[in-house]
Amino acid sequence: MSEPTLDLETVIRRDRPPEALGSIQVDTVDDDTRVTLSFGDDRDVIYAVLSPAEAKRIATALEEAAVDAEPAAIVEEQADE
């Protein structure tokens, strides 16, 4: 069985998908040449094996999205008041 691959593509959505509760776990394999990423809950877990470069790209994309989302969250909070 071959390792699953991850195709990195950025998609920006303004409509939000339904909330999914779960957890994300990041770990490295014994020799630190791969990063494992998993997301799931007690019923289902999805795993991906990443190279260090892929993991850095994902981390950068998450950080950029968080920085971009912060002002939007403030606007939403003010609109709810």
N, C-alpha and C positions, 0 to 999 in steps of 0.2 A: 504494500500500500504506500503510495507516495504522500509526501507531506502536503497539507493544504497550502495553497498560495493565497496571497492577498493582493488584490488589484486596488491600488490607491487612487481614488478619484474624489475630487471635492465637489459636493453638491450642496448648494445653499437653498434651504427651504424656509419660507416665511410661514407656511401653515405647519402647525406642530402636530407630530404624530401622537397617538394616545400615550399617556404616561406608562412607562414600564419600570416597575420596581425591580431592582436586582443589584448586583455588585460587579465591579470591574477588578480584576486581579492582574498584576504585571509581575513577571518573574524572569529570571534568566536560567538557561540550562547550565549544567555543571562547568563547562569550559568558557562561559560568557560569550559565545559566538552567536547565540540566538536569544531572542526575547520572546517569551510566551505571553500572550494576552488572552484573557478569558472574560466573558460577560455572561451572566445568567442569574438564575434564582434556584430555588430548591427543586424545580421541575426540569429545567433544561439549561445547559451551559454550552456556549459556543467558544471554540478555541481557535487561535491563529498563532502561527509561528512566524516571527518577524526577524529580519536581519537588524543589526543595530542601526543602520541608516534608515530603514523603514520605521523603526520605533521612534527615532528622532523626528522624522517627518510628521508622524502622528502626534507626537508631543507638541511640536511647533504649531500644528493646525489647531489642536485643542486650546493651546494658550492664546493664539490669535482670535479664535472664536469667543473665548471667555472675555478677552479685552473688548471685542466688538459688542458682545452681548451686555456688558455692564451698563453702558449708557441707556440701552433699550430697556433694561430691567428697571432702571430708575424712572424712566418715562411711564412705563406700565404701572408702577407703584403709585405714582402721582395721579394717574388717570383713575385708579381704583379708589382714591380717597374722596 
